[in-house]
Amino acid sequence: MKTIQWLAASATLIAAPALAQEGAQEAPPRGDIVVTASGVPQDVDTTGQAVTIIDRETIEQRQTVMLSDLLQTTPGVTMTRNGGVGTVNYVRIRGAEADQTLTLIDGVRVNDPSSPGGAFDFANLLTASVERVEVVRGPNSVPWGSQAIGGVVNVITQAPTQQLRARGNVEYGAMDTLFASGGITGGSGIVTGALTGGYLRTDGISAYDRGTERDGYRQYGASGRVEVAFAPNIRLDLRGYWADSRTDLDGFPAPAFAFADTREYSTAQELYGYAGLNADLLDGRFRNVLAFQIADIDRDNYDPDVGATPLFLSRGRSERYTYKGDLQATDQIRVVLGAEHETTRLADGTDRFSRGTTSVWGEVILTPVAGLAITGGVRHDDDDAFGGRTTFAANAAYTLPTGTTLRASYAEGFKAPTLYQLYAPFYGTPTLDAETAKSWDAGIEQRLIDDRLVASATYFSRHTRNQIDFDALTFTYSNIARTRAKGAEFALLMRPVDRFTINAAYTHVDSENRSAGLVGNDLARRPADSVSVSADYRFPFGLALGATVLTVGDSFDDAANRVRLDGYTLANLRVELPLNDRLSIYGRVENVFDADYRVVASYGTIGRAAYGGLRVKLD
């Protein structure tokens, strides 16, 4: 880590006041409810897992357009992007691979079944429809199944309300960027609904860092939710999410086949859906959900200089049928049971492949004495491709009268081989086994002065075996990789006065490749250190000023550790001024010092950029 970067981060923070925030993303208020830790609504104080919560207020306060930009300021999370907005964008948690992060939208698994590793590409996930994000750091395969080795990111869209409410914003700025979003929610009688939508267009930058041709991006997106309360204890829950995107690319044109400006572009159509019937029995003590979920992702790559037909296309689809039961047996005993069957399909224009997985899982949440919660769980998956897999997890949280909370967890995670890794022509290996991981962490959180000061620290360790990688000797996918990651996360919330808030997070990750021939090397694109600080202040007359500083340490771009990526510091400034109770104007400058940096070798990054907008709220 370069000393000058840390000094620049500190100096910028001291100089930057900012906008007050009601809730902190790393220290949620006591009594806040999370659904991702155990798969059912649960008080955040009763889980021993490390959970970060990001609410809509934080999204609007930071004026965030791409959700991944906000995620990378949370403990344990790093992000890489292959160029400007809309290019391949991966999120990694605690040093795990990008395809070992499970991503959900309203509880629907959205990891791409058509991609080689099954990773979710955050490039097309805008904040227009996002109401809340829950990030579970560490393996969580018991309630969620495959891919939750690094952790889980659950994106929750705007929920229906009985009261009529509306919001909207439009902004314009650098690179001819236009972003507009809006949402409305309300109800009548037994029906409530919510609808959100967004549009983003930008000329972008050159994906190739030495290129001169701008690579633009465009997306239309929408989400909707409807709830029908047939009776006080019986409800129908419908959810849908849609995005249509186009991204300009750079490639490797003939005859040199070297990275250069090209006219290539890709398109993506994403559709995620959920239909669930909820029945609360035994005076609400036994909650049941029967649901159907679908994820459908179509991707096409084009090069106008070659022809009008796609150079490459992929069609990924998953369908999941689930049952979940949540029984509050006594005041001290809660039992959660689940069963599901998933069918996953892949088509590449020539071949079609599919697989089925049947799973059962259960958890017991015990609260034997005041302040103590203990959770234990087990899951078994029976996969057509790699057979059976059983995983275990346990965690505990103990809150003392002093405002101290102690947390500890042990969890096993697994990642099933993807359809591409199993069956791709020439490269696939049908006999692949699942990747497995064992992880534990322990942490402490201290709240002082009526929660005006909240500090937390967590130590974690994870070992991954049978990791699937491309074998250069056989030119096929094999279970040849092993990795280890350990480190510590620190978070601090300070609110010295009601109008002034400071949030800080620091992560140290020692991620080591344990594969043959690479033992001792750092994992690629996994910086050892990262720190973020956001400070916010609102004046009595309404003006809000804010700043965020993100400093990321050095890393390597390749497994051999021959291509170094230098660390960098980014500083963002923002301002918002209410014009009345419903209308406000805002603006921000990103990368204030115009840092020239790389998160992927040879791919460009956005320099200094300014944006301004108008926001309206009606309720």
C-alpha positions in Angstrom: 0.0 0.0 0.0 1.5 3.3 -1.0 1.8 5.8 1.8 0.9 8.7 -0.4 -2.4 7.1 -1.2 -3.3 6.8 2.5 -2.3 10.4 3.1 -4.4 11.6 0.2 -7.4 9.7 1.5 -7.0 11.2 5.0 -6.6 14.7 3.7 -9.6 14.5 1.4 -11.7 13.2 4.2 -10.8 16.0 6.6 -11.6 18.6 3.9 -15.0 17.1 3.0 -18.2 17.6 5.0 -21.3 15.5 3.9 -25.0 14.6 4.1 -26.6 13.2 7.2 -27.7 9.6 7.1 -30.5 8.0 9.2 -29.2 4.4 8.9 -25.6 3.1 8.6 -24.9 0.3 6.2 -22.5 -1.6 8.5 -24.3 -0.9 11.8 -28.1 -1.3 11.2 -30.4 -0.1 14.0 -31.3 -2.6 16.6 -34.4 -4.5 15.6 -33.7 -4.2 11.9 -34.9 -7.3 10.0 -32.7 -9.3 7.5 -33.9 -12.2 5.3 -30.7 -13.4 3.7 -28.8 -14.8 6.7 -31.2 -17.7 7.3 -33.6 -17.4 4.4 -36.4 -16.1 6.6 -37.1 -12.7 8.3 -34.8 -12.5 11.3 -33.7 -9.8 13.7 -30.2 -8.8 12.8 -29.1 -9.1 16.4 -30.0 -12.9 16.4 -27.6 -13.9 13.6 -23.9 -14.7 14.1 -23.1 -14.1 10.5 -21.5 -10.8 9.2 -24.2 -8.9 7.4 -24.1 -5.5 5.7 -27.3 -3.6 4.9 -27.6 -0.8 2.3 -30.9 1.0 2.2 -32.6 3.3 -0.4 -31.6 6.4 1.6 -27.9 5.5 1.3 -28.3 4.9 -2.5 -29.8 8.3 -3.0 -27.4 10.0 -0.6 -24.4 8.6 -2.5 -26.1 9.4 -5.9 -25.1 5.9 -7.0 -26.1 4.7 -10.5 -24.2 1.3 -10.7 -24.9 -0.8 -7.6 -21.4 -2.3 -7.7 -19.8 1.1 -7.0 -21.6 1.2 -3.7 -20.9 -2.4 -2.8 -17.1 -1.9 -3.1 -17.3 0.6 -0.2 -18.6 -2.1 2.2 -16.3 -4.4 4.3 -14.9 -7.4 2.5 -16.1 -6.5 -1.0 -13.9 -5.6 -4.0 -15.0 -4.9 -7.6 -13.4 -5.1 -11.1 -14.7 -3.7 -14.4 -13.4 -4.3 -17.9 -13.6 -0.7 -19.0 -16.4 1.8 -18.6 -20.1 1.5 -17.6 -21.7 -1.6 -18.9 -18.6 -3.7 -19.4 -18.1 -7.0 -17.5 -18.3 -6.1 -13.8 -17.5 -8.7 -11.1 -17.9 -8.5 -7.3 -15.7 -10.6 -5.0 -16.3 -11.2 -1.3 -13.5 -12.0 1.1 -11.1 -12.9 -1.6 -13.4 -15.5 -3.2 -13.8 -15.9 -7.0 -16.5 -13.7 -8.6 -18.4 -16.9 -9.6 -18.4 -17.9 -5.9 -20.7 -15.0 -5.0 -24.4 -15.9 -5.1 -26.6 -13.0 -6.3 -30.3 -12.8 -5.7 -32.9 -10.3 -6.9 -36.0 -10.5 -4.6 -34.8 -14.0 -3.6 -34.4 -15.3 -7.1 -31.0 -16.7 -8.0 -29.7 -14.6 -11.0 -26.2 -16.1 -11.5 -25.9 -16.6 -15.2 -26.3 -20.4 -16.1 -24.9 -19.7 -19.6 -21.6 -18.2 -18.6 -18.5 -20.4 -18.2 -18.2 -20.0 -14.5 -21.8 -19.0 -13.7 -20.8 -15.6 -12.3 -23.4 -12.8 -12.1 -22.3 -9.8 -14.2 -23.1 -6.6 -12.1 -22.6 -4.5 -15.3 -26.4 -4.3 -15.9 -27.6 -4.0 -12.3 -28.5 -0.3 -11.9 -29.9 1.2 -8.7 -33.2 2.4 -10.3 -35.3 -0.4 -8.9 -33.2 -1.2 -5.8 -34.8 -0.5 -2.4 -32.4 -2.4 -0.2 -29.4 -4.7 -0.4 -28.3 -7.3 2.1 -24.7 -8.7 1.8 -23.9 -11.8 3.8 -20.1 -12.1 4.0 -19.0 -15.8 4.1 -20.4 -19.1 2.9 -24.1 -19.5 3.2 -25.1 -22.6 1.3 -27.6 -24.0 3.8 -30.5 -21.8 2.9 -29.3 -20.8 -0.6 -27.4 -23.8 -2.1 -24.7 -23.6 -4.7 -22.3 -20.7 -5.4 -22.5 -19.1 -1.9 -18.8 -19.8 -1.1 -17.7 -16.2 -0.8 -21.1 -14.8 0.3 -24.5 -13.7 -0.8 -25.8 -10.4 -2.3 -29.5 -10.1 -2.1 -31.0 -7.2 -4.0 -34.5 -6.2 -2.9 -36.7 -4.0 -5.1 -39.4 -1.6 -3.9 -42.1 -3.3 -1.9 -45.8 -2.5 -2.3 -47.4 -0.2 0.2 -51.1 0.7 0.8 -50.3 4.4 0.8 -49.7 6.1 -2.6 -46.0 7.1 -3.0 -43.9 8.1 -5.9 -40.3 9.1 -6.6 -38.2 10.0 -9.6 -35.0 11.5 -10.7 -33.2 12.5 -13.8 -29.5 13.5 -14.2 -27.1 14.4 -17.0 -23.3 14.7 -17.0 -19.9 13.6 -18.4 -19.7 11.4 -21.5 -23.2 12.6 -22.6 -24.6 10.4 -19.8 -28.3 10.5 -19.1 -29.8 8.5 -16.3 -33.5 8.6 -15.3 -35.4 6.5 -12.8 -38.8 6.4 -11.1 -41.1 4.4 -8.9 -44.6 4.3 -7.7 -46.3 2.2 -5.1 -49.8 2.1 -3.7 -52.8 -0.1 -3.0 -56.6 -0.5 -3.0 -58.5 -3.1 -1.0 -56.7 -6.4 -1.0 -54.3 -5.5 -3.8 -51.0 -3.5 -3.4 -48.4 -3.0 -6.0 -45.1 -1.3 -6.8 -43.6 -0.4 -10.2 -40.1 1.0 -10.8 -38.2 1.7 -14.0 -35.0 3.2 -15.3 -33.0 4.3 -18.3 -29.3 4.9 -18.8 -27.4 6.1 -21.8 -23.7 7.0 -22.0 -21.0 7.5 -24.7 -18.6 5.9 -22.2 -14.8 5.6 -22.6 -12.7 3.2 -24.7 -12.6 -0.2 -23.1 -9.1 -0.6 -24.5 -7.0 1.7 -22.3 -5.0 3.0 -25.4 -8.0 3.3 -27.6 -9.6 6.5 -28.9 -13.1 5.2 -29.9 -15.7 5.5 -27.1 -17.6 2.4 -26.1 -21.1 3.4 -25.1 -23.8 1.7 -23.1 -27.6 1.8 -23.1 -30.2 0.1 -20.8 -33.9 0.0 -20.3 -35.0 -1.7 -17.1 -38.1 -2.2 -14.9 -39.3 -4.1 -11.9 -42.7 -4.8 -10.4 -44.3 -6.4 -7.4 -47.9 -7.2 -6.6 -49.4 -8.6 -3.4 -52.9 -9.9 -3.0 -54.2 -10.5 0.5 -57.0 -13.0 0.0 -57.3 -13.2 3.8 -55.3 -11.9 6.8 -53.2 -15.1 6.7 -53.2 -15.9 2.9 -51.3 -13.8 0.4 -50.2 -14.1 -3.2 -46.8 -12.5 -4.0 -45.7 -11.7 -7.6 -42.4 -10.2 -8.5 -40.7 -9.4 -11.8 -37.5 -7.8 -13.0 -36.5 -7.0 -16.6 -33.5 -5.4 -18.2 -32.5 -4.8 -21.9 -28.9 -3.7 -22.4 -26.4 -3.0 -25.1 -22.7 -2.5 -24.6 -20.0 -1.5 -27.1 -16.8 -3.5 -26.8 -13.2 -3.6 -27.9 -11.7 -6.9 -29.1 -8.9 -8.7 -30.9 -9.3 -8.1 -34.6 -7.4 -9.8 -37.5 -4.7 -9.9 -38.7 -2.8 -9.0 -35.5 -5.3 -10.4 -33.1 -4.1 -7.8 -30.5 -6.3 -5.9 -28.2 -7.6 -2.8 -30.1 -10.6 -0.6 -30.8 -13.4 -2.4 -32.6 -17.0 -1.9 -33.5 -18.1 -5.0 -31.6 -21.0 -4.9 -29.2 -23.1 -7.2 -27.1 -26.7 -7.3 -26.1 -28.4 -8.8 -23.1 -32.0 -9.4 -22.1 -32.6 -10.5 -18.5 -35.9 -11.6 -17.1 -36.4 -12.8 -13.5 -39.7 -13.8 -12.0 -41.3 -15.0 -8.8 -44.7 -16.2 -7.8 -45.3 -17.3 -4.2 -48.3 -18.3 -2.1 -48.0 -17.5 1.6 -50.1 -19.1 4.3 -49.7 -18.3 8.0 -51.1 -21.0 10.2 -51.4 -21.6 14.0 -52.1 -17.9 14.7 -49.1 -16.8 12.6 -46.6 -19.1 14.3 -46.3 -21.4 11.3 -45.5 -19.5 8.1 -45.5 -21.4 4.8 -44.4 -20.3 1.3 -44.9 -22.3 -1.9 -43.1 -20.6 -4.8 -42.0 -20.8 -8.4 -38.9 -18.8 -9.6 -37.5 -18.3 -13.1 -34.3 -16.7 -14.4 -33.9 -16.2 -18.2 -30.8 -14.6 -19.7 -30.1 -14.1 -23.4 -26.8 -12.8 -24.6 -25.5 -12.1 -28.1 -22.1 -10.7 -29.4 -21.9 -8.9 -32.7 -19.1 -7.5 -35.0 -20.5 -5.4 -37.8 -17.2 -5.7 -39.7 -17.7 -9.5 -39.8 -21.4 -9.8 -40.5 -24.9 -9.2 -39.2 -25.3 -12.5 -37.4 -24.1 -13.0 -33.9 -20.5 -14.1 -33.5 -21.5 -15.8 -30.3 -24.8 -16.3 -28.4 -25.9 -17.9 -25.2 -29.2 -18.7 -23.7 -29.4 -19.5 -20.0 -32.5 -20.4 -18.0 -33.3 -21.8 -14.6 -36.6 -22.8 -13.1 -37.0 -23.5 -9.4 -39.9 -24.8 -7.4 -39.6 -24.3 -3.6 -41.3 -24.9 -0.3 -40.3 -23.1 2.9 -41.8 -23.6 6.3 -41.0 -21.4 9.3 -42.3 -22.6 12.7 -42.0 -20.7 15.9 -42.4 -23.8 18.0 -41.9 -22.0 21.4 -40.6 -18.7 22.5 -37.1 -20.2 22.5 -37.3 -22.5 19.5 -37.7 -21.7 15.8 -37.5 -24.3 13.1 -37.1 -23.6 9.4 -37.5 -26.3 6.7 -37.1 -26.1 3.0 -37.3 -28.3 -0.1 -36.8 -27.3 -3.8 -36.1 -28.6 -7.2 -34.2 -26.6 -9.9 -33.8 -27.3 -13.6 -31.0 -25.4 -15.4 -30.6 -25.1 -19.1 -27.9 -23.8 -21.5 -28.1 -23.3 -25.3 -25.3 -21.8 -27.5 -27.1 -21.9 -30.8 -25.9 -25.4 -31.7 -26.1 -27.5 -28.5 -28.5 -27.7 -25.6 -27.7 -29.0 -22.2 -29.7 -29.3 -18.9 -29.5 -30.6 -15.4 -31.7 -31.0 -12.4 -31.0 -30.6 -8.7 -33.3 -31.6 -5.8 -32.5 -30.2 -2.3 -33.8 -30.3 1.2 -32.5 -28.2 4.1 -33.4 -27.3 7.7 -32.3 -24.8 10.4 -33.0 -24.5 14.1 -32.8 -21.1 15.8 -32.5 -21.2 19.6 -32.8 -18.3 22.0 -32.3 -20.1 25.3 -31.6 -16.9 27.4 -32.0 -13.2 26.8 -29.5 -11.9 24.4 -28.3 -15.2 23.1 -29.2 -16.7 19.7 -27.8 -20.0 18.3 -28.5 -21.2 14.8 -27.6 -24.6 13.3 -28.4 -25.9 9.8 -27.9 -28.7 7.3 -28.6 -29.0 3.6 -28.4 -31.9 1.1 -28.4 -31.4 -2.7 -28.8 -34.3 -5.1 -27.5 -33.1 -8.5 -27.9 -35.0 -11.8 -24.4 -34.1 -12.8 -22.1 -34.5 -9.8 -24.2 -36.5 -7.3 -25.0 -35.6 -3.7 -23.5 -32.9 -1.4 -24.3 -32.2 2.3 -23.3 -29.0 3.9 -23.5 -27.8 7.5 -23.5 -24.4 9.2 -23.7 -23.0 12.7 -23.5 -19.5 14.2 -24.2 -17.7 17.4 -24.7 -14.1 18.6 -24.7 -12.9 22.2 -25.6 -9.3 23.1 -24.6 -8.0 26.5 -26.2 -5.2 28.5 -23.1 -3.1 27.8 -24.1 -2.7 24.1 -21.5 -5.4 23.1 -22.4 -8.1 20.6 -20.2 -11.1 20.1 -20.6 -13.1 16.9 -19.1 -16.4 15.6 -20.0 -18.6 12.7 -18.9 -21.8 10.9 -20.2 -22.6 7.5 -19.6 -24.9 4.6 -20.2 -23.8 1.0 -20.1 -25.5 -2.3 -20.3 -24.5 -6.0 -21.7 -27.0 -8.5 -19.9 -27.2 -11.8 -21.6 -25.1 -14.5 -23.2 -26.6 -17.6 -20.5 -25.0 -19.7 -17.7 -26.6 -17.5 -19.5 -30.0 -17.7 -20.6 -30.1 -21.4 -19.0 -27.4 -23.5 -17.6 -29.0 -26.8 -13.9 -29.8 -26.5 -13.5 -28.1 -23.1 -16.1 -29.7 -20.8 -15.5 -32.5 -18.3 -18.7 -34.4 -17.3 -17.0 -36.0 -14.3 -16.3 -32.7 -12.5 -17.0 -32.6 -8.7 -18.4 -29.6 -6.8 -16.0 -27.0 -5.4 -16.2 -27.0 -1.6 -15.2 -24.5 1.1 -15.0 -24.4 4.9 -15.1 -21.1 6.7 -15.2 -19.6 10.1 -15.3 -16.1 11.5 -15.5 -14.3 14.8 -16.4 -10.7 15.6 -17.3 -8.1 18.1 -19.5 -5.0 17.8 -19.7 -2.2 20.4 -22.4 0.4 20.5 -21.9 3.5 22.7 -23.5 6.9 23.4 -27.0 5.9 22.2 -25.6 4.3 19.1 -23.8 7.5 18.1 -20.6 5.4 18.0 -20.6 1.9 16.6 -17.4 -0.1 16.0 -17.0 -3.6 14.8 -14.2 -6.0 13.9 -14.4 -9.5 12.3 -11.7 -12.1 11.7 -12.3 -14.7 9.0 -10.7 -17.7 7.4 -11.7 -19.9 4.4 -10.2 -22.9 2.6 -11.5 -23.9 -0.8 -10.9 -27.3 -2.4 -11.6 -28.9 -5.7 -11.9 -25.5 -7.3 -12.6 -25.8 -11.0 -10.1 -24.2 -13.3 -9.1 -24.5 -17.0 -6.3 -27.0 -17.3 -3.7 -25.7 -19.8 -2.2 -29.3 -20.2 -5.5 -30.9 -21.3 -7.4 -27.9 -22.5 -10.4 -28.9 -20.4 -11.9 -27.9 -17.1 -10.7 -29.8 -14.1 -10.9 -29.8 -10.2 -7.2 -28.7 -9.9 -7.3 -25.5 -7.9 -7.1 -24.9 -4.1 -7.2 -21.5 -2.4 -7.1 -20.0 1.0 -8.2 -16.6 2.3 -8.0 -15.1 5.7 -8.2 -11.6 7.0 -10.0 -9.0 9.1 -12.8 -6.5 8.5 -13.3 -3.3 10.5 -16.2 -0.9 10.4 -16.9 2.4 12.2 -20.0 4.6 12.4 -19.7 8.0 14.2 -22.6 10.5 14.6 -21.2 13.2 16.8 -24.3 15.4 16.1 -27.6 14.5 14.3 -26.5 16.3 11.1 -23.1 14.8 10.8 -22.3 11.1 10.0 -19.1 9.3 9.3 -18.9 5.7 8.0 -15.6 3.9 7.6 -14.6 0.4 6.5 -11.3 -1.3 6.3 -10.5 -4.8 5.0 -7.3 -6.8 4.9 -7.4 -10.0 2.9 -4.6 -12.5 2.6 -5.7 -14.6 -0.4 -3.3 -17.3 -1.4 -3.3 -19.7 -4.3 -2.6 -23.2 -3.1 -2.8 -24.9 -6.5 0.1 -26.9 -7.9 2.8 -24.7 -9.3 1.3 -21.5 -7.9 1.5 -22.2 -4.1 2.2 -18.9 -2.3 1.0 -16.6 -5.1 -1.7 -14.0 -4.5 -5.0 -14.7 -6.1 -5.5 -12.5 -9.2 -7.2 -9.1 -8.8 -7.5 -9.5 -5.0 -6.0 -6.4 -3.3 -4.8 -7.2 0.2 -6.0 -3.8 1.6 -8.9 -1.6 0.9 -10.4 1.3 3.0 -13.4 3.5 2.4 -14.6 6.6 4.3 -17.8 8.5 3.8 -18.6 11.7 5.7 -21.9 13.5 5.5 -23.3 16.8 6.8 -26.6 18.6 6.3 -27.0 22.3 7.2 -30.0 23.5 9.1 -31.3 25.2 6.0 -31.2 21.9 4.1 -28.0 22.0 2.0 -26.2 18.7 2.1 -22.6 18.1 1.3 -20.8 14.8 1.1 -17.6 12.9 0.2 -16.5 9.3 -0.2 -12.9 8.3 -0.4 -11.9 4.8 -1.5 -8.3 3.5 -1.3 -7.4 0.1 -2.8 -4.0 -1.5 -2.5 -1.8 -3.2 -5.1 -2.7 -6.5 -6.6 -1.8 -8.8 -9.5 -3.7 -9.2 -12.8 -2.6 -12.8 -13.3 -2.3 -16.1 -11.4 1.5 -16.1 -12.0 1.8 -12.7 -10.3 3.8 -11.2 -13.2 1.5 -8.3 -14.1 1.1 -5.8 -11.2 -1.9 -3.5 -10.8 -0.9 -0.5 -8.7 -3.1 0.7 -5.9 -5.2 3.8 -6.3 -7.3 6.3 -4.4 -10.7 7.7 -5.7 -12.4 10.7 -4.1 -16.0 11.6 -4.9 -17.8 14.9 -3.8 -21.5 15.4 -3.8 -24.1 18.1 -3.0 -27.9 18.2 -2.7 -30.2 21.2 -2.1 -33.9 20.8 -1.3 -36.0 23.4 -3.2 -39.2 22.4 -1.2 -40.5 19.3 0.6 -40.8 17.4 -2.7 -38.1 18.7 -5.0 -34.3 18.9 -4.8 -31.4 19.4 -7.1 -28.1 17.5 -6.7 -24.7 17.1 -8.3 -21.5 15.2 -7.8 -17.9 14.9 -9.1 -16.4 11.4 -9.3 -12.7 10.7 -9.3 -12.0 14.3 -8.2 -8.2 14.1 -8.6 -8.5 12.4 -12.0 -6.6 9.3 -10.9 -5.3 7.1 -13.8 -5.6 3.5 -12.6 -6.3 0.0 -13.7 -8.4 -2.8 -12.1 -7.9 -5.1 -15.1 -4.7 -4.8 -17.2 -5.1 -3.0 -20.5 -8.7 -1.9 -19.7 -9.5 1.7 -19.2 -11.2 3.4 -16.3 -13.2 6.6 -16.0 -11.4 9.8 -15.1 -12.8 12.9 -13.5 -16.6 13.2 -14.3 -19.3 15.5 -13.1 -23.1 15.0 -13.1 -26.1 17.0 -12.0 -29.7 16.1 -11.5 -33.2 16.7 -10.2 -35.1 14.5 -7.7 -38.8 14.5 -6.7 -40.7 12.6 -4.0 -44.4 12.4 -3.5 -46.1 10.7 -0.5 
